[in-house]
């Protein structure tokens, strides 16, 4: 049942700017782990597989929270849910800042994962308060600033961790999140709820999806050691199939499914989800492998870079990703999503394969990372903006949540696969992964991303749901 309410109050640049600052702050908090993984591995005595798990556990939570956030935002109002969600993020950042060991840090990252749900909530608010043309640009700006927050996080994480401590690299962006949340609460008018129903929360679907994601991560983590425990790996693969089958059946029968499979079945939506998954898988393998290669201490490869130096080397890529957000929104409006995505896919495949072939100088990695980051921002923003503005306004949250879940899943698989390859490529008794493990990872990512061109060929110029 739909409730008829007065149209929402139009918003100005100040309110959109507040959302942008919040996106920037959450992006910074999300990205501090990436350039400091080698440092954290040493300080917390973690293996490379545990480092990969740390890099993606936040994303796993995001995959679970995002569809719920989108659904609640559509139902109860984006601003109302956004403020509550950011309270959870602030708590997670505090836990991460105070964490004395890996288990507590993982808990903090789990709570921080709620930040990914902030994006569809921001899109709901923007879509309800702005016309379609302006909302595309605003969504692109917010998306770009979220990605751009990684520039701040990557640049500051290393110096803060080395000059102060790893605790402060979480504490400072958490304080920024708290301040920007208060700013949004003051400047952003409340948006009316879109729907009123009594369907409740799809807890069975949420639990089954949780089991699916956790089992998938365990399969990827244990794959390099399959020879020592083949039966365990086989049991996990069977369990994964059971979880996936059960989840699909539950979602088809649920009155209010956590993820609307009917919407997912629309050609424009599932193609956007597949493209986002593939692109983010390639991106995250690079996000994990490049810092590891910069830190590597191999014979004839690696650069023995410190956390501060790694952040500095990753900065150009973060700047490119920041620019890609607004460019992706403008490009989608001017040329259509297919042209933007095709450009991004080719650019990313070239970047990944080039780094696999040539990585003897630091600038090789820097240039490759710039191409990859720019391509990722163009593709994901084009998918997000076109999907957000193509569906009914009351479906904005759940539609963009599907894209974000695909982003999260692709990132989780890419990060864990990168960690698994390095673990498998590290000789017994050594702490140095073989150069071939890095090459294999970049090649796999490049080939997988290239396959996305088969999907883009079937797309219309603009995504229409």
DRENDO-1510 file (C-alpha; in Angstrom, 1 decimal, always signed):
<recs>
REC; n; res; u; v; w
REC; 1; UNK; +0.0; +0.0; +0.0 .
REC; 2; UNK; +1.4; +3.4; -1.0 .
REC; 3; UNK; +0.9; +6.4; +1.2 .
REC; 4; UNK; +0.3; +9.8; -0.6 .
REC; 5; UNK; +2.3; +12.5; +1.0 .
REC; 6; UNK; +3.3; +16.1; +0.1 .
REC; 7; UNK; +6.2; +16.4; -2.2 .
REC; 8; UNK; +9.6; +16.6; -0.5 .
REC; 9; UNK; +11.4; +20.0; +0.1 .
REC; 10; UNK; +13.9; +20.8; -2.7 .
REC; 11; UNK; +17.5; +20.7; -1.5 .
REC; 12; UNK; +20.3; +23.1; -2.4 .
REC; 13; UNK; +24.1; +22.7; -2.8 .
REC; 14; UNK; +24.7; +22.9; +0.9 .
REC; 15; UNK; +22.7; +19.7; +1.6 .
REC; 16; UNK; +24.3; +17.9; -1.3 .
REC; 17; UNK; +27.7; +19.1; -0.1 .
REC; 18; UNK; +27.0; +17.7; +3.4 .
REC; 19; UNK; +26.2; +14.3; +1.8 .
REC; 20; UNK; +29.5; +14.6; -0.2 .
REC; 21; UNK; +31.5; +15.3; +3.0 .
REC; 22; UNK; +29.9; +12.3; +4.7 .
REC; 23; UNK; +30.8; +10.2; +1.6 .
REC; 24; UNK; +34.4; +11.5; +1.7 .
REC; 25; UNK; +34.7; +10.7; +5.4 .
REC; 26; UNK; +33.3; +7.2; +5.1 .
REC; 27; UNK; +35.5; +6.6; +2.1 .
REC; 28; UNK; +38.6; +7.6; +4.1 .
REC; 29; UNK; +37.6; +5.3; +6.9 .
REC; 30; UNK; +37.1; +2.4; +4.5 .
REC; 31; UNK; +40.4; +2.8; +2.8 .
REC; 32; UNK; +42.9; +3.1; +5.6 .
REC; 33; UNK; +43.4; -0.7; +5.8 .
REC; 34; UNK; +44.5; -1.1; +2.1 .
REC; 35; UNK; +47.9; +0.7; +2.2 .
REC; 36; UNK; +48.7; -0.6; +5.7 .
REC; 37; UNK; +48.0; -4.3; +5.2 .
REC; 38; UNK; +51.7; -5.2; +5.2 .
REC; 39; UNK; +52.2; -3.1; +8.3 .
REC; 40; UNK; +49.2; -4.7; +10.1 .
REC; 41; UNK; +50.4; -8.2; +9.0 .
REC; 42; UNK; +53.7; -7.6; +10.8 .
REC; 43; UNK; +52.3; -5.8; +13.9 .
REC; 44; UNK; +49.5; -8.4; +14.4 .
REC; 45; UNK; +51.4; -11.4; +13.2 .
REC; 46; UNK; +49.0; -12.2; +10.4 .
REC; 47; UNK; +49.4; -14.5; +7.4 .
REC; 48; UNK; +48.8; -13.2; +3.9 .
REC; 49; UNK; +45.4; -15.0; +3.9 .
REC; 50; UNK; +44.5; -13.3; +7.1 .
REC; 51; UNK; +45.5; -10.0; +5.6 .
REC; 52; UNK; +43.3; -10.7; +2.6 .
REC; 53; UNK; +40.4; -11.5; +5.0 .
REC; 54; UNK; +41.0; -8.3; +6.9 .
REC; 55; UNK; +40.8; -6.4; +3.6 .
REC; 56; UNK; +37.4; -7.8; +2.6 .
REC; 57; UNK; +35.5; -8.5; +5.9 .
REC; 58; UNK; +34.1; -5.0; +5.8 .
REC; 59; UNK; +32.8; -5.7; +2.4 .
REC; 60; UNK; +31.0; -8.9; +3.5 .
REC; 61; UNK; +29.1; -6.9; +6.1 .
REC; 62; UNK; +28.3; -4.3; +3.4 .
REC; 63; UNK; +26.8; -7.0; +1.2 .
REC; 64; UNK; +24.4; -8.0; +4.0 .
REC; 65; UNK; +23.6; -4.5; +5.2 .
REC; 66; UNK; +23.2; -2.7; +1.9 .
REC; 67; UNK; +20.0; -4.3; +0.6 .
REC; 68; UNK; +18.4; -3.9; +4.0 .
REC; 69; UNK; +19.5; -0.3; +4.1 .
REC; 70; UNK; +18.1; +0.3; +0.7 .
REC; 71; UNK; +14.8; -1.4; +1.5 .
REC; 72; UNK; +14.4; +0.5; +4.8 .
REC; 73; UNK; +15.3; +3.8; +3.1 .
REC; 74; UNK; +12.7; +3.2; +0.5 .
REC; 75; UNK; +10.1; +2.4; +3.2 .
REC; 76; UNK; +10.9; +4.7; +6.0 .
REC; 77; UNK; +12.9; +7.6; +4.5 .
REC; 78; UNK; +16.5; +7.8; +3.5 .
REC; 79; UNK; +17.7; +10.4; +6.0 .
REC; 80; UNK; +16.2; +8.6; +9.0 .
REC; 81; UNK; +17.9; +5.3; +8.2 .
REC; 82; UNK; +21.1; +7.0; +7.1 .
REC; 83; UNK; +21.7; +8.7; +10.5 .
REC; 84; UNK; +21.1; +5.5; +12.4 .
REC; 85; UNK; +23.4; +3.5; +10.1 .
REC; 86; UNK; +26.2; +6.0; +10.6 .
REC; 87; UNK; +25.9; +5.6; +14.3 .
REC; 88; UNK; +26.8; +1.9; +13.8 .
REC; 89; UNK; +29.7; +2.9; +11.5 .
REC; 90; UNK; +31.0; +5.3; +14.2 .
REC; 91; UNK; +30.9; +2.5; +16.8 .
REC; 92; UNK; +32.8; +0.3; +14.4 .
REC; 93; UNK; +35.5; +2.9; +13.8 .
REC; 94; UNK; +35.9; +3.3; +17.5 .
REC; 95; UNK; +36.3; -0.5; +18.1 .
REC; 96; UNK; +38.9; -0.6; +15.2 .
REC; 97; UNK; +40.7; +2.3; +16.8 .
REC; 98; UNK; +40.9; +0.6; +20.2 .
REC; 99; UNK; +41.5; -2.9; +18.9 .
REC; 100; UNK; +44.5; -4.7; +20.7 .
REC; 101; UNK; +44.5; -7.7; +18.4 .
REC; 102; UNK; +43.1; -9.2; +15.1 .
REC; 103; UNK; +39.8; -10.6; +16.4 .
REC; 104; UNK; +38.8; -7.2; +17.8 .
REC; 105; UNK; +39.9; -5.4; +14.7 .
REC; 106; UNK; +37.8; -7.8; +12.6 .
REC; 107; UNK; +34.8; -7.0; +14.8 .
REC; 108; UNK; +35.4; -3.3; +14.2 .
REC; 109; UNK; +35.6; -3.8; +10.5 .
REC; 110; UNK; +32.4; -5.8; +10.6 .
REC; 111; UNK; +30.6; -2.9; +12.2 .
REC; 112; UNK; +32.2; -0.4; +9.8 .
REC; 113; UNK; +30.8; -2.4; +6.9 .
REC; 114; UNK; +27.5; -0.7; +7.5 .
REC; 115; UNK; +29.0; +2.4; +5.8 .
REC; 116; UNK; +28.4; +0.8; +2.3 .
REC; 117; UNK; +24.7; +1.0; +3.0 .
REC; 118; UNK; +25.1; +4.8; +3.2 .
REC; 119; UNK; +25.4; +5.1; -0.6 .
REC; 120; UNK; +22.0; +3.8; -1.6 .
REC; 121; UNK; +20.5; +5.9; +1.2 .
REC; 122; UNK; +22.2; +9.0; -0.1 .
REC; 123; UNK; +20.9; +8.2; -3.6 .
REC; 124; UNK; +17.3; +7.8; -2.2 .
REC; 125; UNK; +17.5; +11.3; -0.6 .
REC; 126; UNK; +19.0; +12.9; -3.8 .
REC; 127; UNK; +16.5; +11.2; -6.1 .
REC; 128; UNK; +13.5; +12.3; -4.0 .
REC; 129; UNK; +14.7; +15.9; -3.7 .
REC; 130; UNK; +16.1; +16.6; -7.2 .
REC; 131; UNK; +14.9; +16.1; -10.8 .
REC; 132; UNK; +16.4; +13.3; -12.8 .
REC; 133; UNK; +19.1; +15.3; -14.7 .
REC; 134; UNK; +20.4; +17.0; -11.6 .
REC; 135; UNK; +20.2; +13.8; -9.5 .
REC; 136; UNK; +22.5; +12.0; -12.0 .
REC; 137; UNK; +25.2; +14.6; -11.5 .
REC; 138; UNK; +24.6; +14.7; -7.7 .
REC; 139; UNK; +24.8; +10.9; -7.5 .
REC; 140; UNK; +28.0; +11.0; -9.5 .
REC; 141; UNK; +29.5; +13.7; -7.2 .
REC; 142; UNK; +28.6; +11.7; -4.0 .
REC; 143; UNK; +29.9; +8.4; -5.5 .
REC; 144; UNK; +33.1; +10.2; -6.6 .
REC; 145; UNK; +33.7; +11.7; -3.2 .
REC; 146; UNK; +33.2; +8.3; -1.5 .
REC; 147; UNK; +35.8; +6.9; -3.8 .
REC; 148; UNK; +37.8; +10.1; -3.4 .
REC; 149; UNK; +37.8; +9.5; +0.4 .
REC; 150; UNK; +40.2; +6.7; -0.4 .
REC; 151; UNK; +42.7; +9.4; -1.5 .
REC; 152; UNK; +42.6; +10.9; +2.0 .
REC; 153; UNK; +42.7; +7.5; +3.7 .
REC; 154; UNK; +45.5; +6.1; +1.6 .
REC; 155; UNK; +47.6; +9.2; +1.9 .
REC; 156; UNK; +47.2; +9.6; +5.6 .
REC; 157; UNK; +47.0; +6.0; +6.9 .
REC; 158; UNK; +50.7; +5.2; +6.5 .
REC; 159; UNK; +52.1; +8.4; +8.1 .
REC; 160; UNK; +49.6; +8.3; +10.9 .
REC; 161; UNK; +50.3; +4.7; +11.6 .
REC; 162; UNK; +54.0; +5.1; +11.6 .
REC; 163; UNK; +54.2; +8.5; +13.4 .
REC; 164; UNK; +51.4; +8.0; +15.9 .
REC; 165; UNK; +50.0; +4.4; +15.8 .
REC; 166; UNK; +47.7; +2.2; +13.8 .
REC; 167; UNK; +45.0; +3.1; +16.4 .
REC; 168; UNK; +44.9; +6.7; +15.3 .
REC; 169; UNK; +44.6; +5.9; +11.6 .
REC; 170; UNK; +41.1; +4.6; +12.5 .
REC; 171; UNK; +40.3; +7.2; +15.1 .
REC; 172; UNK; +40.8; +10.3; +12.9 .
REC; 173; UNK; +38.4; +9.4; +10.1 .
REC; 174; UNK; +35.9; +8.1; +12.6 .
REC; 175; UNK; +35.8; +11.6; +14.2 .
REC; 176; UNK; +35.2; +13.0; +10.7 .
REC; 177; UNK; +32.3; +10.6; +10.1 .
REC; 178; UNK; +30.7; +11.7; +13.4 .
REC; 179; UNK; +31.0; +15.4; +12.5 .
REC; 180; UNK; +29.7; +15.0; +8.9 .
REC; 181; UNK; +26.8; +12.9; +10.1 .
REC; 182; UNK; +25.8; +15.7; +12.5 .
REC; 183; UNK; +26.1; +18.1; +9.5 .
REC; 184; UNK; +23.8; +16.0; +7.3 .
REC; 185; UNK; +21.3; +15.7; +10.1 .
REC; 186; UNK; +21.2; +19.5; +10.4 .
REC; 187; UNK; +21.2; +20.5; +6.7 .
REC; 188; UNK; +19.3; +17.7; +5.0 .
REC; 189; UNK; +15.4; +17.9; +5.2 .
REC; 190; UNK; +13.6; +14.7; +6.0 .
REC; 191; UNK; +12.3; +12.8; +3.0 .
REC; 192; UNK; +8.9; +11.1; +3.2 .
REC; 193; UNK; +8.7; +7.4; +3.3 .
REC; 194; UNK; +7.8; +5.7; +0.0 .
REC; 195; UNK; +5.8; +2.7; +1.1 .
REC; 196; UNK; +4.1; +1.4; +4.2 .
REC; 197; UNK; +3.8; -2.3; +4.7 .
REC; 198; UNK; +3.9; -4.9; +7.4 .
REC; 199; UNK; +6.0; -7.5; +5.5 .
REC; 200; UNK; +8.8; -7.3; +8.1 .
REC; 201; UNK; +12.4; -8.3; +7.6 .
REC; 202; UNK; +13.5; -11.3; +5.6 .
REC; 203; UNK; +15.6; -12.9; +8.4 .
REC; 204; UNK; +15.9; -16.3; +6.7 .
REC; 205; UNK; +17.2; -14.7; +3.5 .
REC; 206; UNK; +19.6; -12.6; +5.5 .
REC; 207; UNK; +21.0; -15.6; +7.4 .
REC; 208; UNK; +21.3; -17.7; +4.3 .
REC; 209; UNK; +23.1; -15.0; +2.4 .
REC; 210; UNK; +25.4; -14.6; +5.4 .
REC; 211; UNK; +26.2; -18.3; +5.3 .
REC; 212; UNK; +26.8; -18.1; +1.6 .
REC; 213; UNK; +29.3; -15.2; +1.9 .
REC; 214; UNK; +31.2; -16.7; +4.9 .
REC; 215; UNK; +31.4; -20.1; +3.2 .
REC; 216; UNK; +32.6; -18.6; +0.0 .
REC; 217; UNK; +35.4; -16.8; +1.8 .
REC; 218; UNK; +36.4; -20.0; +3.5 .
REC; 219; UNK; +36.5; -21.8; +0.2 .
REC; 220; UNK; +38.8; -19.2; -1.3 .
REC; 221; UNK; +41.0; -19.1; +1.8 .
REC; 222; UNK; +41.5; -22.9; +1.9 .
REC; 223; UNK; +41.8; -23.4; -1.8 .
REC; 224; UNK; +45.6; -22.9; -1.9 .
REC; 225; UNK; +46.0; -25.6; +0.8 .
REC; 226; UNK; +43.5; -28.0; -0.8 .
REC; 227; UNK; +46.1; -30.8; -1.0 .
REC; 228; UNK; +46.4; -31.0; +2.7 .
REC; 229; UNK; +42.7; -31.0; +3.5 .
REC; 230; UNK; +40.7; -32.0; +0.3 .
REC; 231; UNK; +37.7; -33.4; +2.2 .
REC; 232; UNK; +37.3; -30.2; +4.2 .
REC; 233; UNK; +37.4; -28.1; +1.0 .
REC; 234; UNK; +34.9; -30.5; -0.7 .
REC; 235; UNK; +32.6; -30.2; +2.3 .
REC; 236; UNK; +32.7; -26.4; +2.1 .
REC; 237; UNK; +31.9; -26.4; -1.6 .
REC; 238; UNK; +28.9; -28.6; -1.0 .
REC; 239; UNK; +27.8; -26.4; +1.9 .
REC; 240; UNK; +28.2; -23.4; -0.4 .
REC; 241; UNK; +25.9; -25.0; -3.0 .
REC; 242; UNK; +23.3; -25.8; -0.3 .
REC; 243; UNK; +23.4; -22.2; +1.0 .
REC; 244; UNK; +23.0; -20.7; -2.5 .
REC; 245; UNK; +20.1; -23.1; -3.3 .
REC; 246; UNK; +18.3; -22.5; -0.1 .
REC; 247; UNK; +18.7; -18.7; -0.4 .
REC; 248; UNK; +17.3; -18.6; -3.9 .
REC; 249; UNK; +14.3; -20.7; -2.8 .
REC; 250; UNK; +13.6; -18.5; +0.3 .
REC; 251; UNK; +13.9; -15.3; -1.7 .
REC; 252; UNK; +11.4; -16.5; -4.3 .
REC; 253; UNK; +8.8; -17.3; -1.7 .
REC; 254; UNK; +9.4; -14.4; +0.7 .
REC; 255; UNK; +6.7; -11.7; +0.9 .
REC; 256; UNK; +9.3; -9.0; +1.2 .
REC; 257; UNK; +12.7; -10.6; +0.1 .
REC; 258; UNK; +15.9; -9.0; +1.2 .
REC; 259; UNK; +17.0; -9.0; -2.4 .
REC; 260; UNK; +14.2; -8.8; -5.0 .
REC; 261; UNK; +15.0; -11.6; -7.5 .
REC; 262; UNK; +12.2; -10.3; -9.8 .
REC; 263; UNK; +14.0; -7.0; -10.1 .
REC; 264; UNK; +17.3; -8.8; -10.4 .
REC; 265; UNK; +15.8; -10.8; -13.3 .
REC; 266; UNK; +15.3; -7.7; -15.4 .
REC; 267; UNK; +18.0; -7.7; -18.2 .
REC; 268; UNK; +19.2; -4.2; -17.6 .
REC; 269; UNK; +19.6; -4.9; -13.8 .
REC; 270; UNK; +21.3; -8.3; -14.0 .
REC; 271; UNK; +23.7; -7.1; -16.7 .
REC; 272; UNK; +24.6; -4.1; -14.6 .
REC; 273; UNK; +25.2; -6.5; -11.7 .
REC; 274; UNK; +27.4; -8.9; -13.7 .
REC; 275; UNK; +29.5; -6.0; -15.1 .
REC; 276; UNK; +29.9; -4.5; -11.6 .
REC; 277; UNK; +30.9; -7.8; -10.1 .
REC; 278; UNK; +33.5; -8.5; -12.8 .
REC; 279; UNK; +35.0; -5.0; -12.8 .
REC; 280; UNK; +35.3; -4.9; -9.0 .
REC; 281; UNK; +36.9; -8.3; -8.9 .
REC; 282; UNK; +39.6; -7.1; -11.2 .
REC; 283; UNK; +39.9; -3.8; -9.3 .
REC; 284; UNK; +40.2; -5.4; -5.9 .
REC; 285; UNK; +42.8; -7.9; -7.0 .
REC; 286; UNK; +44.9; -4.9; -8.0 .
REC; 287; UNK; +44.1; -3.1; -4.8 .
REC; 288; UNK; +45.4; -6.0; -2.8 .
REC; 289; UNK; +48.3; -7.1; -5.0 .
REC; 290; UNK; +49.9; -3.7; -5.8 .
REC; 291; UNK; +50.6; -2.7; -2.1 .
REC; 292; UNK; +51.9; -6.2; -1.4 .
REC; 293; UNK; +54.2; -6.0; -4.4 .
REC; 294; UNK; +55.4; -2.5; -3.3 .
REC; 295; UNK; +56.2; -4.0; +0.1 .
REC; 296; UNK; +57.7; -7.2; -1.3 .
REC; 297; UNK; +61.3; -8.1; -0.5 .
REC; 298; UNK; +61.9; -10.6; -3.2 .
REC; 299; UNK; +65.1; -11.2; -5.2 .
REC; 300; UNK; +64.9; -9.0; -8.2 .
REC; 301; UNK; +61.3; -7.9; -7.6 .
REC; 302; UNK; +59.5; -5.8; -5.0 .
REC; 303; UNK; +60.4; -2.4; -3.7 .
REC; 304; UNK; +60.6; -2.7; +0.2 .
REC; 305; UNK; +58.3; +0.4; +0.5 .
REC; 306; UNK; +57.1; +1.6; +3.9 .
REC; 307; UNK; +53.4; +2.1; +4.7 .
REC; 308; UNK; +53.8; +5.9; +4.1 .
REC; 309; UNK; +55.5; +5.3; +0.8 .
REC; 310; UNK; +52.8; +2.9; -0.3 .
REC; 311; UNK; +50.1; +5.5; +0.5 .
REC; 312; UNK; +52.0; +8.0; -1.6 .
REC; 313; UNK; +52.4; +5.7; -4.6 .
REC; 314; UNK; +48.7; +4.8; -4.4 .
REC; 315; UNK; +47.7; +8.5; -4.3 .
REC; 316; UNK; +47.5; +9.1; -8.1 .
REC; 317; UNK; +45.1; +6.2; -8.4 .
REC; 318; UNK; +42.9; +7.6; -5.7 .
REC; 319; UNK; +42.9; +11.0; -7.4 .
REC; 320; UNK; +41.9; +9.3; -10.7 .
REC; 321; UNK; +39.1; +7.4; -8.9 .
REC; 322; UNK; +37.8; +10.7; -7.5 .
REC; 323; UNK; +37.6; +12.3; -10.9 .
REC; 324; UNK; +36.0; +9.2; -12.3 .
REC; 325; UNK; +32.9; +9.6; -10.3 .
REC; 326; UNK; +31.6; +12.9; -11.7 .
REC; 327; UNK; +33.0; +12.0; -15.1 .
REC; 328; UNK; +31.1; +8.7; -15.1 .
REC; 329; UNK; +27.9; +10.5; -14.2 .
REC; 330; UNK; +28.4; +13.2; -16.9 .
REC; 331; UNK; +29.5; +10.5; -19.5 .
REC; 332; UNK; +26.4; +8.4; -18.8 .
REC; 333; UNK; +24.2; +11.4; -19.4 .
REC; 334; UNK; +26.0; +12.5; -22.5 .
REC; 335; UNK; +27.0; +9.2; -24.2 .
REC; 336; UNK; +25.1; +6.5; -22.4 .
REC; 337; UNK; +26.2; +3.8; -20.0 .
REC; 338; UNK; +27.4; +1.3; -22.7 .
REC; 339; UNK; +30.0; +3.7; -24.1 .
REC; 340; UNK; +31.3; +4.6; -20.6 .
REC; 341; UNK; +31.5; +1.0; -19.5 .
REC; 342; UNK; +33.2; -0.2; -22.7 .
REC; 343; UNK; +35.8; +2.5; -22.3 .
REC; 344; UNK; +36.3; +1.5; -18.7 .
REC; 345; UNK; +36.6; -2.2; -19.4 .
REC; 346; UNK; +39.2; -1.8; -22.1 .
REC; 347; UNK; +41.2; +0.6; -19.9 .
REC; 348; UNK; +41.1; -1.7; -16.9 .
REC; 349; UNK; +42.1; -4.8; -18.9 .
REC; 350; UNK; +45.0; -2.9; -20.4 .
REC; 351; UNK; +46.1; -1.7; -17.0 .
REC; 352; UNK; +46.0; -5.1; -15.4 .
REC; 353; UNK; +47.8; -7.0; -18.2 .
REC; 354; UNK; +50.4; -4.2; -18.5 .
REC; 355; UNK; +51.3; -4.5; -14.8 .
REC; 356; UNK; +51.5; -8.3; -15.2 .
REC; 357; UNK; +54.0; -7.9; -18.1 .
REC; 358; UNK; +56.0; -5.0; -16.7 .
REC; 359; UNK; +56.5; -4.2; -13.0 .
REC; 360; UNK; +60.2; -3.6; -12.6 .
REC; 361; UNK; +59.8; +0.1; -11.8 .
REC; 362; UNK; +57.6; +1.8; -9.3 .
REC; 363; UNK; +56.1; +4.0; -12.0 .
REC; 364; UNK; +54.9; +0.9; -13.8 .
REC; 365; UNK; +52.7; +0.1; -10.8 .
REC; 366; UNK; +51.6; +3.7; -10.3 .
REC; 367; UNK; +50.5; +4.1; -14.0 .
REC; 368; UNK; +48.8; +0.8; -14.0 .
REC; 369; UNK; +46.9; +1.6; -10.8 .
REC; 370; UNK; +45.8; +4.9; -12.2 .
REC; 371; UNK; +44.3; +3.2; -15.3 .
REC; 372; UNK; +42.6; +0.6; -13.1 .
REC; 373; UNK; +41.2; +3.1; -10.6 .
REC; 374; UNK; +39.9; +5.4; -13.3 .
REC; 375; UNK; +38.3; +2.6; -15.2 .
REC; 376; UNK; +36.6; +1.2; -12.0 .
REC; 377; UNK; +35.2; +4.7; -11.1 .
REC; 378; UNK; +33.8; +5.2; -14.6 .
REC; 379; UNK; +32.2; +1.8; -14.9 .
REC; 380; UNK; +30.7; +1.6; -11.4 .
REC; 381; UNK; +29.4; +5.2; -11.5 .
REC; 382; UNK; +27.8; +4.7; -14.9 .
REC; 383; UNK; +26.1; +1.6; -13.7 .
REC; 384; UNK; +25.0; +3.3; -10.5 .
REC; 385; UNK; +23.6; +6.5; -11.9 .
REC; 386; UNK; +21.8; +4.9; -14.9 .
REC; 387; UNK; +20.2; +2.3; -12.7 .
REC; 388; UNK; +19.3; +4.7; -9.9 .
REC; 389; UNK; +17.5; +7.1; -12.4 .
REC; 390; UNK; +15.9; +4.4; -14.6 .
REC; 391; UNK; +13.7; +2.7; -11.9 .
REC; 392; UNK; +10.7; +4.0; -10.1 .
REC; 393; UNK; +11.8; +6.5; -7.3 .
REC; 394; UNK; +10.4; +4.2; -4.7 .
REC; 395; UNK; +12.7; +1.4; -5.9 .
REC; 396; UNK; +15.9; +3.5; -6.0 .
REC; 397; UNK; +17.2; +2.0; -2.8 .
REC; 398; UNK; +16.8; -1.6; -3.6 .
REC; 399; UNK; +17.9; -1.2; -7.3 .
REC; 400; UNK; +21.2; +0.6; -6.3 .
REC; 401; UNK; +21.6; -1.9; -3.5 .
REC; 402; UNK; +21.8; -4.7; -6.0 .
REC; 403; UNK; +24.6; -2.9; -7.8 .
REC; 404; UNK; +26.4; -2.3; -4.5 .
REC; 405; UNK; +26.0; -5.9; -3.4 .
REC; 406; UNK; +27.6; -6.9; -6.8 .
REC; 407; UNK; +30.4; -4.5; -6.1 .
REC; 408; UNK; +30.9; -5.9; -2.6 .
REC; 409; UNK; +30.8; -9.5; -3.8 .
REC; 410; UNK; +33.2; -8.8; -6.7 .
REC; 411; UNK; +35.6; -7.0; -4.3 .
REC; 412; UNK; +35.4; -9.8; -1.7 .
REC; 413; UNK; +36.2; -12.5; -4.2 .
REC; 414; UNK; +38.9; -10.5; -5.8 .
REC; 415; UNK; +40.7; -9.7; -2.5 .
REC; 416; UNK; +40.4; -13.2; -1.2 .
REC; 417; UNK; +41.6; -14.7; -4.5 .
REC; 418; UNK; +44.6; -12.4; -4.5 .
REC; 419; UNK; +45.5; -13.5; -0.9 .
REC; 420; UNK; +45.0; -17.1; -1.9 .
REC; 421; UNK; +47.4; -16.8; -4.8 .
REC; 422; UNK; +50.1; -15.2; -2.7 .
REC; 423; UNK; +49.7; -17.8; +0.0 .
REC; 424; UNK; +50.0; -20.6; -2.6 .
REC; 425; UNK; +53.0; -18.9; -4.2 .
REC; 426; UNK; +54.9; -18.6; -0.9 .
REC; 427; UNK; +57.5; -21.4; -0.5 .
REC; 428; UNK; +57.4; -23.3; +2.8 .
REC; 429; UNK; +59.5; -21.6; +5.4 .
REC; 430; UNK; +59.6; -18.3; +3.5 .
REC; 431; UNK; +57.7; -15.1; +3.9 .
REC; 432; UNK; +58.3; -13.9; +0.4 .
REC; 433; UNK; +55.7; -14.8; -2.3 .
REC; 434; UNK; +57.1; -15.8; -5.8 .
REC; 435; UNK; +57.0; -13.2; -8.5 .
REC; 436; UNK; +54.9; -15.6; -10.6 .
REC; 437; UNK; +52.1; -15.4; -8.1 .
REC; 438; UNK; +51.7; -11.7; -8.7 .
REC; 439; UNK; +51.9; -12.2; -12.5 .
REC; 440; UNK; +49.2; -14.9; -12.3 .
REC; 441; UNK; +46.9; -12.7; -10.2 .
REC; 442; UNK; +47.1; -9.7; -12.6 .
REC; 443; UNK; +46.7; -11.9; -15.7 .
REC; 444; UNK; +43.6; -13.7; -14.2 .
REC; 445; UNK; +42.1; -10.3; -13.3 .
REC; 446; UNK; +42.8; -8.9; -16.7 .
REC; 447; UNK; +41.3; -11.9; -18.5 .
REC; 448; UNK; +38.2; -11.9; -16.3 .
REC; 449; UNK; +37.6; -8.2; -16.9 .
REC; 450; UNK; +38.0; -8.6; -20.6 .
REC; 451; UNK; +35.1; -11.1; -20.6 .
REC; 452; UNK; +32.8; -8.2; -19.6 .
REC; 453; UNK; +32.9; -7.0; -23.2 .
REC; 454; UNK; +30.6; -9.9; -24.1 .
REC; 455; UNK; +28.0; -8.5; -21.8 .
REC; 456; UNK; +28.3; -4.9; -22.8 .
REC; 457; UNK; +27.7; -5.8; -26.5 .
REC; 458; UNK; +24.1; -6.8; -25.5 .
REC; 459; UNK; +23.4; -3.5; -23.6 .
REC; 460; UNK; +21.4; -0.6; -25.0 .
REC; 461; UNK; +23.2; +2.8; -25.1 .
REC; 462; UNK; +21.6; +3.7; -21.8 .
REC; 463; UNK; +20.5; +1.3; -19.1 .
REC; 464; UNK; +16.7; +1.2; -18.9 .
REC; 465; UNK; +15.1; -1.0; -16.3 .
</recs>
